[in-house]
Amino acid sequence: MTDILLLILGICFIMVGFIGCMVPVLPGPPISFLGMLCLEYSKWGPFHSDLLWTFGFLAIAVTVLDYIVPIWGTKKLGGSRIGLWGAAFGLLIGLFFGPFGVLVGPFLGAFIGELSQKADSKKALKAAFGAFLGLLMGVGLKLTVSGIIALFFFKQLFFE
C-alpha cells in the first residue's frame, strides 16, 4: 500500500514539476526531483546514488540559473547596469502577475531601466529583448532537466 502511495505521489510531483517549469512560483525541477525520490523509496527503487546526487544538483543549479539567465541576456545584448537591475526588478514584480507578468516583467524592467539612463529606444528595446530571450532560455533549461528526470523516473518504473 505504501509503495502505491509513493508511486502516485511521485507521478504527481513529476507532473507538478513540469507545470512549475512555466509557472514562476513553483520550482519545477526540484519538485520533479521529489517525484524521483518517492520512487527511490518504493519497491521500484533504488536508483544509483550517483544518479540521485546528479539530478539533485541539476535541479538546484537550473533553478538558480533561472533567475540569473534573464539578467545575463540583458547584459549580452548591450544592457547597462541599470537595465540589468530593471530586468531583475521586472522579474520580481512580474511574479505577482502570473505567467504573463513573468514574460513581460523582465522585458519592461530592462526597457524602462535603459530609458532611464537616457538610452535611445532602439538600444533599450535590444536590451529588453535580451531579457526576454534569457527568460525563455531559463524555461527551456528547466523543462529539459524536468523532462530528463521524468524519463529516468518512468524508465526505472517500467524497465528496471
Residue, then its C-alpha position, 0 to 999 in steps of 0.5 A: m500500500t505504501d509503495i502505491l502511495l509513493l508511486i502516485l505521489g511521485i507521478c504527481f510531483i513529476m507532473v507538478g514539476f513540469i507545470g512549475c517549469m512555466v509557472p514562476v512560483l513553483p520550482g519545477p525541477p526540484i519538485s520533479f526531483l521529489g517525484m524521483l525520490c518517492l520512487e527511490y523509496s518504493k519497491w521500484g527503487p533504488f536508483h544509483s546514488d550517483l544518479l540521485w546526487t546528479f539530478g539533485f544538483l541539476a535541479i538546484a543549479v537550473t533553478v538558480l540559473d533561472y533567475i540569473v539567465p534573464i539578467w545575463g541576456t540583458k547584459k549580452l545584448g548591450g544592457s547597462r547596469i541599470g537595465l540589468w537591475g530593471a530586468a531583475f526588478g521586472l522579474l520580481i514584480g512580474l511574479f505577482f502577475g502570473p505567467f504573463g507578468v513573468l514574460v513581460g516583467p523582465f522585458l519592461g524592467a530592462f526597457i524602462g531601466e535603459l530609458s532611464q539612463k537616457a538610452d535611445s529606444k532602439k538600444a533599450l528595446k535590444a536590451a529588453f529583448g535580451a531579457f526576454l530571450g534569457l527568460l525563455m532560455g531559463v524555461g527551456l533549461k528547466l523543462t529539459v532537466s524536468g523532462i530528463i528526470a521524468l524519463f529516468f523516473f518512468k524508465q526505472l518504473f517500467f524497465e528496471 
